[in-house]
C-alpha cells in the first residue's frame, strides 16, 4: 500500500487532462480515447505528484506529530452513495456532480479550532484534500520547533523531500491524498 499525492491546482494542460480522465473514468472509459486520455493525464501531471510507501508516510507522519504539525481528530463521514447502480451513476450528470461536490467537501474537512493538518488525512488513501491553510499552519509549527531538532531531521533525505513537497503545494491549492 502506498500514498499518492497531487497538487490540487494543476497548470494547463495537465488540469484539463485530469478533468477529461476523471470524466472518462466516471463513464467507465467510454470517452472513445481510453486509456490514452488517462496516459496523457498521467504524463502531464507527473511533475506535480509525490508518492510514499506506507513506511515512508508513517515516518513523515510521526515527525509531523512530534513537531506539532498534525492533530488528532475523528473524520466526519463522507456522503452516502445515492445511486441505485453504477448505471444510475453514469446516466445522471446532475446528481453525479452534486455527489462529487459533497464528496470533495468531505475530503477537505478540518476540525474547527484546530491548527495544522488533521492526522486522519495522512493515515489512509482518502480521498482527502489537504488545503493551503492547513499546510501553512503545519509549516509555521515546524519552523517553531527547536532548531536542533530541525537541524537533525533535515539530514534525512525523505524528510527534506516531504518538507519541500509541503512548501511547494501550499501555493498550488494544497494537495490530494489517494
TADA-V808688 format. One record per backbone hydrogen bond with DSSP energy under -1.0 kcal/mol. CO is the residue of the C=O (numbers start at 0). NH is the residue of the N-H. If there is no record, write none. Layout:
CO & NH
CO & NH
This chain:
0 & 53
2 & 51
3 & 177
4 & 49
5 & 175
10 & 14
12 & 16
13 & 17
14 & 18
15 & 19
16 & 20
17 & 21
18 & 22
19 & 23
20 & 24
21 & 25
22 & 26
23 & 28
24 & 27
32 & 36
34 & 38
35 & 39
36 & 40
37 & 41
38 & 42
39 & 43
40 & 44
44 & 47
45 & 48
47 & 6
49 & 4
51 & 2
52 & 56
53 & 57
54 & 58
55 & 59
56 & 60
57 & 61
58 & 62
59 & 63
60 & 64
61 & 65
62 & 66
63 & 68
64 & 67
68 & 116
70 & 118
84 & 88
85 & 89
86 & 90
91 & 95
92 & 96
93 & 97
94 & 98
95 & 99
96 & 100
97 & 101
98 & 102
99 & 103
100 & 104
101 & 105
102 & 106
103 & 107
105 & 108
106 & 128
110 & 113
116 & 70
117 & 120
118 & 121
127 & 176
129 & 174
130 & 134
131 & 135
132 & 136
133 & 137
134 & 138
135 & 139
136 & 140
137 & 141
138 & 142
139 & 143
141 & 144
145 & 149
146 & 150
147 & 151
148 & 152
149 & 153
151 & 154
152 & 155
155 & 159
156 & 160
157 & 161
158 & 162
159 & 163
160 & 164
161 & 165
162 & 166
163 & 167
164 & 168
165 & 169
167 & 170
168 & 171
168 & 173
171 & 8
173 & 7
174 & 129
175 & 5
176 & 127
